[in-house]
Structures are given as C-alpha cells and as structure tokens.
Amino acid sequence: MTLATSPSDLRARPRDWVALGVIAMPCAVYAMDLTVLNLAVPHLALDLAPSAAQLLWIIDIYGFMVAGALMLMGTLGDRIGRRRLLLTGAAAFAAASVLAAMARSAEQLILARALLGLAGATLAPSTLSLIRNIFLDDRERTFAIGVWIACFSAGAALGPLVGGVILTYFGWSAVFLAAVPVMLALLVAGPLLLPEFRDEAAGRLDIVSAVQSVVAVLTLVYGMKRVAEHGPGLEAGAALALGLVVAGLFLARQRRLADPMIDLALFAHPGIGAALAINVLAMMGVMGIFVFISQYLQLVLGMSPLEAGLWTAPSGLCFAIGSMATPRLVRRWRAVDVLSVGLVSAILGFLLLTQLRADASMGLLMAAIVLMCLGLSPAGTITTDLVMRLAPPERAGAASGISETSFEFGGALGIAALGSLVAASYRLGMEAAPLPDGLPPALLEPAQRTLDAAVIAAATLPEALGAPLLRAAHDAFSHAVDLAALACAASAVLALLVARTRLARVR
C-alpha cells in the first residue's frame, strides 16, 4: 500500500532554505561576470594593447560560451548529477578566474574568458534543477525561483558598481579575482548542504548531439551579434545560416535517438512553448534597450562609466523586488494576470523612453526604468516556474537548460535587432542632418556611423563646427532610440498576446 504524501511532508526544511542561500551565491557571480568587465576594458586595453577585434572577443567570448553550452550542461547534469556538475563548474570557474587575472596577452585573456564561459554554463542549469528537486511545495518552489531570478538581476546590476570599486583601489586583474572566494565557499558548503539528484534512466550522452547544440547556439548568437555591431553582411549571414542548418540537424537527430539530449516532448506542452516564447520576447526588449540607455548616459549626458552604473543600478533592484514579490502576487491572482499587468507596465515604460532627449530630466529616465523592470520582472519567475513545474523531475536539468537558453537567445536577439535598427536610423539621420561646411571627411564619416565617433570628433573641432555636429548626433541618436523603444514595446505587446492566448488555461 502506498501512503499519500501530506502537504506538510512537501514543505522545505530549514536546511533546504540554507541550501537556497548556497545556490544563490554562484548565480550572482555568474551574472556579475557578464557586466563587471565593462569598466575594466580601458585599463586592460592600456596594459595588453589588444586589437579592436581582440577587444571584442575579450568582451563577448564569455557570453558566447555560456549561451553555447547551456543546453549541454543542463542535460549533462541530469546524467552525472546536478550537485556534481555545480561543484565541478565552481572549481573550474575559480581556476579560470585566476587564469584571467594572470593573463599577460590578449590571446591568454580570450582563452581564460572562454573557459570562464564554459564553467559559467554549468551554474544556471544545475542550480535551477536543484531548486526543482529540493522544493516540492508549489508555493515554496515559486518563491525559491523568485530568489534565483533576483540573484541574477542583482548580480548583473552590481557588476559595474563592483568593478568600479575594485578599479578604484586595484588593477584590472582584481576584477576577475572577486569571484574566487565565492566559488571556494561553494566548494566547502555545497557537499554539506546540497543533495544530489540525477536521472538514473537518462542513458549515455550523445557526443554528436552535444557538438551540434554548441555549434548551433554559438553560430546563431555570433551571427546576431555581428549584425548588431556591423550590420548585415556576408560573415553574419553565413554564421546565421550555418546555425540554422546545424540546429535543424540537431532536432532531426533528437527525434531518432533512443536517449535524446533534449526531450522534444517537453515542447509539446502548450505552456512550456508559450513560456519559452515569452522569455525570448521579454529579454529582447530589456537587454537591447539598456545598451542604448548606457550610451545615452555616457555619450549624451557625459557621465563616467561609474556614474552611469550608479544611475542604472536601480534596474537590478527593481528586478530583484519584482522577482521576490511575484510569488506572493500569484497566490492572490492568476499567474497569467500578474504577467499581463507586468507586461502592460513594461509597455508604458518603453513608450516613456520615446520622450528621452538630451535636455530631459533624469526623473523621466528613472520612471521608465522602474516601469520596465518592475513590469518585466514577473516574467522570468513565472515562466521559469512554469517550465520547471511542467517538466518531469528527472528532466529538470534539460528543462532548465532550455529555459536559460531562451533567455540568452532573447538577449542576443534583442541586442542584434535593436543594434541594427539604431545603427541604421542614426546613419540615415546624420546623412540627412544640415551639417556645417568644412567638416573634415576623416572625422565626418565615422561620426555619421556611430555616436561615440561623433562625440570624439566634436571634441577635436572648433566650437563653430563641433557644436552643430554634436547637436545633430544627439538628435539622430535620440530618434534612433525612439524607434528602438517602440520596437521593445511591440515585443512586449506580442509577449502579452502570447500570455493571454496560450497561458490563460494553464494553472
């Protein structure tokens, strides 16, 4: 006879909540490493003298490797154990951080950052799948996922601030060493507090599928970033085409395998498909638009990177507050209604950004940031919880990898799409602007392509030439950001439609 499990048996123990704190530590560090390097770039550029291409790889390779390996690491955790994967990743992250700090050439730093990305890819899927297995009560699991999302948001927002403080007193290499104590603490506390979970019937890992998944994601993300940085071109088109072809081969192989790397049956549930679509659409807006908010603060208002980081820090706080509040809200109202109200708030925030001008008050920008971030924060908690709730417990790792990959794709797609839109709009605006005669072509041509080149050119020109150039550049950039904000609002509207039509009947 099988005894029914009472609700009290499902409740988490105090030890489980301590385990959640242990799980939260690497999440914040993982997100922080995506943004902490931004302020250190000028310092390491002076020290290592990288080329322009090498500098881009130093910045981007971490995110590339994380995105490429997320699905692989998620399904690997199902096979070897989620705790084992997390602790192995933590040790690798600490070692790669030391290698990055010791780098004495651009090539060494690129390699170290790539290893950091591979190690970082183990952290998100393993921590999320552990939460799925530790917290069996629905309400407690939703709250735990809210904490998990909040740690990522806080880590990303704190990155520039932590980097600014470290660089005030130490060299650029210390930025990487900040993660080492956290990972060492995880290696000590993890075996004591975290239980082990694995899928005993997962079967062997298919190496061909693993390679296909990494190649597909890497080439797609790389192609989208190339479009954002340089516009449509042969290299970007070839990368996107290769990614789509390899992704098609990967999906076809999963249908044939007895033990697939990704269980495509997960996508058959309408709730999971809708949740992943909302992830992509929500991240498209928020990741893309903050790139241009940072440019506005530094290149239009003339703030230092640290000042810009301080002004954008409330975004992480709003995300954290919203993520933590979401579990309480969904106890009183349907999750789809909470999600819908949040998306409406985000739409209003994006529309408010269309009023941003060089002479606009910071209050307007802060109001837009609060509306956007508080509005989008429920999306991550609700959709992640939905995916983990609907996926079988033994496939928690694979499901968490898919969920995280949808966030990464949304962010990359948003940066690429909005980057291309802003670049094209800015260029057309500058070409049509009534600029004074006498501008040197060597300065004018770069200024018509990017705002930072216009700011640099204006600083080297006489007032009679520099002031009109800078004014035209600010106007062209403001108009371009207007279009980007409208595109973000449209993305949020589409997410709202998906939520109302596909999630209304999902409990």
N, C-alpha and C positions, 0 to 999 in steps of 0.2 A: 504494500500500500504506500502511495506517495502522499506525503503531507503537504498541504498548501503552504505557501510562503506568506507569512503575515506582513503587513506594511512595515511593522517595526523591525522585522528581520532585514528589510532592504535599506534601512536608514544607515547612513555613514557613521562610523565610529570616530572618536576624537583623533585616533591615529590616521584616519583617512584624510581629515582636514589638514593635518600637519603634512601629509604626503602631497596634498594640493599645493601647499606653500613651496615644497621642494620642486614640484613640477613647474611652478610659475617662474622660478629663477632663470632657467635656460631660455624660456620664452622671451623674457625681456631682453636678455643679452643677444639672442638671435636677431630680434627686430632692431636693436640698437646698432648692431654691426652693419645694417643696411644704410644707416644715415650718419653714423659717427664719423665716417671718413671725410664727409663733405668739407668740414672746416680744416682738416689736416692737409688737404690737397695742395694748397700753396706752399706749405712748409716742406712736404716731401718732394714737391716738384723742384724746389731750390736745391735740395740735398741730392736727389737721384738723377735729376735732369732727364726725365723721360721725354720721348717724342709725344706729339699730340695723340697719335694712335695708341701708344703705350699707356698714356694717362687715362684714356677712355677705358682701356681694358682693366686697369687697376681699379677704376670705379665700378665697372659693370660686371666683371667676371664673377664676383660673389653672388649677385642676384641671378646671373645666368646659371651657375652650377646648382644653386638652390632650386630654381624652377625645374631644371632638367632632371634632378634626382629625386624629387618629392614622391612621385608615384612608385619609383623603385624602392625607396626606403620604407614607404608605407607597407607595401606587400612583403618586404624583407622582414619587417618587424613581426608580421603575422607568422612567419616561418621560424625565425630564430628566437623570438621573444621580444616583447616591447621594452622591458627593462634593460635587457642585454644590449639592444640596439641603442637605447638612450645613453647608457653609460659608455658604450664604445664611442658613440658620437661625441660625448662630452670630453673624453680623453683626447680624441682626435682634434677637437676644437681648441683645447688648451695648447696642444702641441703646435698646431698650425698658427695660433696666435703668437706664440713665441717665435716661430719661423718668420712671420710677417714683421715682427718688431726687429728682428736681426737682419732683415733684408738690406743688402748694400747695392742693389741694382734694381732697375725696373723689372727685369725678367724674373728675378727672385721674388719680388713682391707680387707680381702677377701669379706666379705659381703658388705662393702661400695663400693668396686670396682665393684661388681656385680650390685649394684643399679646405680652406675655411668654409666655402660654399657647400662642398660635399659633406663635411661634418655637420654644418648647419641644417642640411636637408634631413638629417636623422631626428632633429629635435622636435619639429612641429608634429609630424605624424605619430611619433612614439608617445609624446606627451598627451595628445588628444585621444589616442586609442587607450592609453592607461586610464584617463578620466572616464571613458566609456565603460571600462571594466570595473573600476573602483566604485563609482557612484551609480547604484542600481535604481534608486528612487528618482522618479522623473523630475521632480522639483529640484532636488539637490543636484542632479546632473546638469540641469539647465543653469543653475546658479554657478556651478563649477566651470561650465563652459564660458559663462559671462566673465568670470575671473580670468580665465585663459585668454579670451579675446582682449580684455582690458590690459593684460600684461604686454601683449604685442603692441597695442596702441601706445601705452605709456613708454615702452622701450623705444619705439620709433620716434616719438616726440622728444624724449630725453637725450637721444643720440647727439644732436647738435649742441645741447647745453653741456653734456658731459664732456664732449670733445673740446668745447670752448674753455671749460675749467682746466682740463688736463693740459691743453696747449699753453695756458697762461703760465704754468709752472714747469712744464716738462717738454721734451721734444716730441715729434710726431710718432715715434715708435711706441711711446707710452699709451697712445690711444688703443693699440691692439692688446697691450698687457692688461688692460682693465677687465677683460673677460676671464682671465686665468683664475683669479681667486674664486669666482662664482662657479666655474666648472670643477675646480678642485673640491669645493664644498659639496657639489652634487655627487661627485665620486665617493665622498665619505658618507653622505646621508642617504643616497639612493639605495644601496644594498640593505640598509637598516629599515627603511620606511616604505619602499615601493615594492608591491607584489609583482610577480612575474606572470605574464599571460602570453600564450601562443595558440595558434590554430594547429592542433595535432594532426588534422587531416588536410593540411594545406598542400602537401605534395612538394616536389622539387621545384626550385626556382628555374625558370626557363631563361637561359643566358641571352638567347636571341631576342626574346621579348624585352629583356632589361635594356639591351643595347638600343633596340628600336625606340623604346619610350624615351630614353635620354636624348637620342639624336633628334627625334621629332620635336620634343619640347625645346631643346636648345636652339635648333634652327628656326623654329617659329618665333621664339622670343627675340632671337638675334635679328631676324628679318624685320620684326616690328620696331625694334629699337633703331635699326638703320634707317627706316623710313622716318622716324621721329627726328633723327639727328641730321640726315642728309636729303630727305625727301625720297620719292620713288626713284628707283634706279635698278640697274641690272643685278647688282650684288644682292640688294634687298629682295628683289623679285625671285632670284634663284634660291635664296635661303627659304623664303616662304613656300615656294613650290616644292622644294625638297622636303620641308617639314610636313606638308600636307600629304605627299606621297608616302613618306615613311609612316605617318600616323595612320593612313589607310591600310598599309601592310600590317601594322601593329594590331589594328582592330580585327582585320581578317584572320590573323594568326590566333587571336584570343578566342575566336569562335570555334576554331578547330581543336584547340588544346584541351586535354582532359583536366589539367590543372592550370588554368589560365592565370596570368599575373594579375589581371584586372577582371573581376567578375562583371561582365556586361549586363548581367541580370539586375545589378544594382540600379542601372539607368532605366529599367523597365517601369519602376515605380514612378508615377507622375510627380510625387512630392519631391523625390531626390532630383529628378531632372529640373524641376522648377527652382529648387533651392540653388542648384549649381548655376542656372541661368541668372538668378538674382545676384549671386555672388559676383559674377563677371560684370554685370551691368552696374552694380553699386561701386565696385572697385575702379571701373573705367572712369567714373566721374571724380572720385575723391583723390585717387593717385595722380591723375593727369592734371587736375586744376592746381594742386599745391605746388607743382613745379613752377607754374607761372605766378602764383602768389609770392613765392620766394624771389623770383626775378623782379616783380613789381616793388617789393620792399627794398631790394638792394640797388637795382638799376634805375628805378624811377624816384624813389624816396631817398636814396643814397645811404641806406643803413649798412652797417657792418654785418658780416655773417652771423656774429653772435647776437647782435640786436635783432636781426631777422628771426633767428632761432627763438629768442625770447617772445617775440610777438606771435609766432606760430605755435609755441608750446601749448596754449590753451586748446588747440585741436586735439592733442593727445589726452588732455584732461577731460574734455567733453566726450571723447570716445570711451574713456575708462568709466566715466559716470554713467553714460548711456548703457554701456555693456553690463555694468553691475546692476542697474535699475531694471533692465529688461526682464529678468526672472520674476521680479515682483509684479511687473505690469502684466505679464502673460498669465499670472494667477487670477487676475481680475477680469481681463478681457482676452478675447481670442487672439492667438499669435498673429494671424493674418491682419487683424485690425490694428494691432500695435505696429506691425511692419508697415502698414499702409499709411498711418498717421506720420510715422517717421519719414517715409519717402516723400510725403507732401511737404513736410518741413524742409527736407533737403532740396526739393524743387524750389521752394521760396528762397532758400539761401543762395542757390545758383543764380536765380533771377536777380537777387540783390547785388550779386557780383557784377552784373552788367552796368551798374551805376558807378563802378570804380574808375576814378580819374586821378590825375596827378595831384589835384587840389582837394580830393575827397578826404573826409575825416577818417581817422583810424577806427572810430566807433562804427562806421558803416562796414568796414572790413571785418571787425570783430563780430558784429552781428551776423554777417554772412557765414563766418567760420562756425559760430555757435549753432546756427540753424542747420548747416550742412552736417556737422559732425555729430550733434545730438540726433539728427534725423537719420543718419546712416548707421549709427552705432547698433541699433537693434537688429539690423540685417545680418551682421556677422554672427551674433549669438543665436538668433532664431534659425537661420538656415543651417548653421553648423550643427546645432542641436537636432534639427530635423533629419539631417543626413545620418548622424550617428544613432539616432533613435530608430530609424527605419532599416538601417543596415544590420545584418546578423552580427552578434557579438564576436564570432570568430573571424569576421571580415572587417573588424574595426580599423585595423591598420590600413588596409586598402582603401576603405571609405574615407578615412581621414586624409590620406594622400591625395585622393581625387578632389576632396573639398579644398585642401590647401592649394592644389594646382589651379583650381578655378579662380582663387583669389589672385595668384601670381599672374595668370593669363589676363585677368581683368585689368590689373595694374599695368602690365606691359602694353596691353592693347590701348588702354586709355592714354598712356604717355605717347605711344606711337601715333594714334589717331589725332589726338589734340595737338601734339607737337607738329604734325604735318599741317594741320589746319591753321595753327597760329603762325607757323613759318610762311605759309603761302599768303595768308591775309596780310601779314606785316610787310612782306616783299611788295605786294601789289599796292599797299597803302603808301609805302615810301616812293615807289615809282611814280605814283600819281600826285605826290605832295609838291607844292610850289616851293622848291628849294632855291636859295640864292645862287647866282652865278659865281664862279670862281672856286667852287669846291674841288680839291684835287681828286682825280679819279681813283688814285690809290687808297684814299680814305672813303670816298663816296660809295664805291662798290661794296666793300664789306659792310658799311653802315646800312646799306639797303637790304642786306641779308639778315643781320641779327642786331638786336638791341644793344648787346654788350659792345659790339664793334662801333655802334653809333655813339655810345657814351664815351668810349676811348677816343674816337675821332673828335668829338666836340671839345674834349678837354685839351686837345693839342692845337685847336684852331683859334683864330681871333674871335672875340665876342660877336662881331657882326656876322660871322659865318657859323660859329659853333652854336649859338643860341637858337637860331631858326632850325638847324639840323636836329638839335636835341628835342626841340618842341615837336617837330614833325615825327621824330622817332617815338616819343611818348604817345602822341595821338594815334599813330599807326599801331603801336603795341596795345593801347587801351581798346581800340576797335577789335583787334585780334582776340584779346581776352574776352571781350563781349561775345564773340562768336563761340569761343571755347566754353564759356559758361552756359550759353544756350544749348550747345551740344550735350553738356553734362545734364542739364535739365531734361532734355529729350531722353537721355539714357535712363534717368530716374523715373520718368513717366513710363517708359517701356517696362522697367522693373515693377512699377506699380500695377500695370496691366497684367503682367505675368502672375504677380501675387494674387490679384483679385480673381483671375480666371482659373489658375491652376492650384492654388493653395486653399481656396475657400472651403473645400470639403475635407481637407487633411487636418486631422486633430493632432 
